[in-house]
Amino acid sequence: GRNSGHQYPLSFDDPCYFACLGDNPEPSSTTARLYYSSLTTPGSLFEFDLATGERKLLKEQKVLGDFNKDDYQSERLFITARDGVEVPVSIVYRSDKFKKDGTNPLLQYGYGAYGITIDPDFSSTTLSLLNRGFVYVIAHIRGSEMLGREWYETGKKEHKQNTFNDFIDVTKALVAQGYGAKDKIFASGGSAGGLLMGAVVNQAPELYLGIGAHVPFLDVLTTMLDETIPLTTNEYDEWGNPNEAEAYQDILAYSPIDNITAQHYPNILVTTGLHDSQVQYFEPMKWVAKIREFKTDDNLLVFKTDMEAGHGGASGRFKSLREKALEMSFFISLLPE
């Protein structure tokens, strides 16, 4: 405590996890509540005794089915990006379905914007993929704040290309190290992570069998030049102000819709909501139309608009699960028999 000068180091068993202090409304309490979750441990509430240092599990999120956390294994890797920077990566797989020999399908998720860090916490929906032999990866790329403020600053504005490089370099390294089969690699991202997907399919389409892009921000230049759109002026600090020539060129260099070329693209699933005010539906619609015009392959390009949803996707519990199931079934259907 602050007055006693005592420190209470806490150690956890998992290589990657999320932990924070829970609600502790009693100032005179001799216990503190802690929340803990990892890629293999469902959300858990602990009580930590400040006098004895003991930790007691109060509640753990229930998981339907015959889930046993010992069936799954997580890892934390650091992958060297092309400029020498070490990018943290969180990985999880089902132990009895995984061989580090380059045969497993692999889904890599990323966001990398606004200094938002994707915590390696538990997702019961991901189990469906892990149980089918998928390796699930979170790439903690620049633009997040995984390694502090500088990690964010070096992944925005004129440094935005670092975000995309990190994601691509992580994929290449995971394939090289045998975590995934080079012809069974998938990637997924939403909103600013959808921008990431749009940039990655332009710059390294050959790496991916399938891509999921959800409410994706794809027409960065047009949007950032239109001050009538709600988020535009507020976000000059994230993307730059394209009314200035230098920022215009920086954005033009990566903006997904402006860099579509005649090449083979992966199989792509794009979802949006008609009532999305943050990334309006016509943005992914324009992008899909342009890719259809330019792409030189016969791969799937599926565009789904939810006529009732906004930027957060479906709000009903079961409908949002159906959204996740759509992407999973899209990816699974692409795997060779």
Residue pairs with C-beta under 8 A, 6 or more apart in sequence:
1 50
6 50
8 48
8 50
8 53
10 19
10 34
10 48
10 55
12 19
12 36
12 38
14 38
14 39
14 40
14 41
14 74
15 74
15 75
15 76
16 38
16 39
16 74
16 75
16 76
16 90
16 120
17 36
17 37
17 38
17 39
17 41
17 120
17 121
18 36
18 37
18 38
18 119
18 120
18 121
19 34
19 35
19 36
19 37
20 34
20 35
21 32
21 33
21 34
21 35
22 32
22 33
22 34
22 35
22 45
23 33
24 32
24 33
30 49
30 50
30 51
31 47
31 48
31 49
31 50
32 47
32 48
32 50
33 45
33 46
33 47
33 48
33 58
34 45
34 46
34 47
34 48
34 55
35 43
35 44
35 45
35 46
36 43
36 44
36 45
36 46
37 43
37 44
37 61
37 119
37 121
37 122
38 74
38 120
38 121
38 122
39 72
39 74
39 90
39 91
39 92
39 120
39 121
39 122
39 123
39 136
40 69
40 72
40 73
40 74
40 92
40 122
41 60
41 69
41 122
42 60
42 61
42 62
42 63
42 69
42 122
42 124
43 60
43 61
43 121
43 122
44 57
44 59
44 60
44 61
45 57
45 58
45 59
45 60
46 55
46 56
46 57
46 58
47 55
47 56
47 58
48 54
48 55
48 56
49 55
49 56
61 122
61 124
63 124
63 127
64 124
65 127
67 124
67 127
71 94
71 95
71 96
72 92
72 93
72 94
72 95
72 130
73 92
73 93
73 94
73 95
73 98
74 90
74 91
74 92
74 120
75 90
75 91
75 92
76 88
76 89
76 90
76 91
77 88
77 89
77 91
78 86
78 87
78 88
78 89
79 86
79 87
79 89
79 169
79 170
79 173
79 174
80 86
80 87
80 169
80 173
81 87
81 162
81 165
81 166
81 169
81 170
82 165
82 169
83 162
83 165
85 142
85 162
85 166
87 139
87 140
87 141
87 142
87 166
87 169
87 170
88 140
88 146
88 147
89 137
89 138
89 139
89 140
89 170
89 174
90 120
90 137
90 138
90 140
91 135
91 136
91 137
91 174
91 179
92 120
92 126
92 130
92 135
92 136
93 104
93 130
93 134
93 135
93 136
94 130
94 131
94 133
97 104
97 130
97 131
97 132
97 133
98 104
98 133
98 135
100 177
100 178
100 179
101 178
102 175
102 178
102 179
102 180
102 181
102 182
103 181
104 133
104 134
104 135
104 179
104 180
104 181
104 184
105 132
105 133
105 134
105 135
105 180
105 181
105 184
105 185
105 186
105 331
105 335
106 134
106 135
106 136
106 137
106 174
106 175
106 179
106 180
106 181
106 184
106 185
106 186
107 129
107 134
107 135
107 136
107 137
107 186
107 187
107 188
107 331
108 137
108 138
108 139
108 167
108 170
108 171
108 174
108 185
108 186
108 187
108 188
109 118
109 136
109 137
109 138
109 139
109 187
109 188
109 189
109 193
110 118
110 138
110 139
110 141
110 167
110 187
110 189
110 193
110 196
111 118
111 141
111 143
111 144
111 189
111 190
111 191
111 192
111 193
111 196
112 139
112 141
112 142
112 143
112 144
112 155
112 163
112 166
112 167
112 192
112 193
112 196
113 143
113 144
113 155
113 156
113 163
113 192
113 193
113 195
113 196
113 238
114 143
114 152
114 192
114 238
115 143
115 144
115 145
115 149
115 152
116 144
116 145
117 140
117 144
117 145
117 146
118 138
118 140
118 144
120 138
125 321
125 324
125 328
126 136
128 325
128 328
129 136
129 328
129 331
129 332
130 136
132 332
135 174
135 179
135 180
137 170
137 174
137 179
139 166
139 167
139 170
139 171
140 146
140 147
141 155
141 162
141 163
141 166
141 167
141 170
141 196
142 151
142 152
142 154
142 155
142 159
142 162
142 163
142 166
143 151
143 152
143 155
143 156
143 160
143 162
143 163
143 192
144 151
144 152
144 155
145 151
145 152
153 159
154 162
155 162
155 163
155 166
156 238
156 239
157 237
157 238
157 239
157 240
157 247
157 250
158 240
158 246
158 247
158 250
160 239
160 250
160 251
160 254
161 253
161 254
163 196
163 199
164 196
164 199
164 200
164 203
164 254
167 187
167 196
167 200
168 200
168 203
168 204
168 207
171 185
171 187
171 204
171 207
171 208
172 207
174 180
175 181
175 182
175 185
175 207
182 207
183 209
183 336
184 209
184 335
184 336
185 207
185 208
185 209
186 208
186 209
186 210
186 211
186 212
186 331
186 334
187 197
187 200
187 208
187 210
187 211
187 212
188 197
188 211
188 212
188 213
188 214
188 327
189 195
189 196
189 197
189 212
189 213
189 214
189 216
190 213
190 214
190 215
190 216
191 214
191 215
191 216
191 217
191 278
191 279
191 311
192 217
193 214
193 216
194 213
194 214
194 215
194 216
194 217
194 218
194 279
194 284
195 216
195 217
195 218
195 220
195 256
197 211
197 212
197 213
197 216
198 213
198 216
198 217
198 218
198 256
198 257
198 287
199 254
199 256
199 259
200 207
200 208
200 211
201 208
201 211
201 256
201 265
201 266
201 268
202 256
202 259
202 260
202 261
203 259
205 263
205 264
205 265
205 266
206 264
208 266
209 266
209 267
209 334
209 335
210 266
210 267
210 268
210 269
210 330
210 331
210 334
211 266
211 267
211 268
211 269
212 268
212 269
212 271
212 327
212 330
212 331
213 268
213 269
213 270
213 271
213 284
214 270
214 271
214 272
214 313
214 327
215 271
215 272
215 273
215 276
215 278
215 279
215 284
215 311
215 313
216 256
216 270
216 272
216 279
216 283
216 284
216 287
217 223
217 279
217 283
218 255
218 256
218 257
218 279
218 283
218 284
218 286
218 287
219 255
219 256
219 257
219 283
219 286
219 287
220 239
220 251
220 254
220 255
220 256
220 257
221 242
221 248
221 251
221 252
221 255
221 257
221 258
222 257
223 229
223 232
223 283
224 232
224 235
224 236
224 239
224 240
224 241
224 242
224 251
225 232
225 242
225 243
226 232
227 233
229 280
230 277
230 278
231 278
239 247
239 251
240 246
240 247
240 250
240 251
241 247
242 248
242 251
252 258
253 259
256 287
257 283
257 286
257 287
257 290
260 287
260 290
260 291
260 294
261 294
262 294
262 295
262 296
263 294
263 295
263 296
264 295
264 296
264 297
264 299
265 291
265 295
265 297
265 299
265 301
266 299
267 299
267 300
267 301
267 330
267 334
268 291
268 299
268 300
268 301
268 302
269 300
269 302
269 304
269 326
269 327
269 330
270 284
270 287
270 288
270 301
270 302
270 303
270 304
271 303
271 304
271 305
271 306
271 313
271 323
271 326
271 327
272 279
272 281
272 283
272 284
272 285
272 303
272 304
272 305
272 306
273 281
273 305
273 306
273 308
273 309
273 310
273 311
273 313
274 281
274 305
274 306
274 307
274 308
274 309
275 308
275 309
275 310
276 309
276 310
276 311
277 310
277 311
278 311
279 311
281 305
284 303
285 303
285 305
288 301
288 303
291 301
292 301
295 301
300 330
300 334
302 330
304 326
306 313
306 314
306 323
308 314
309 315
313 320
313 323
314 320
314 322
314 323
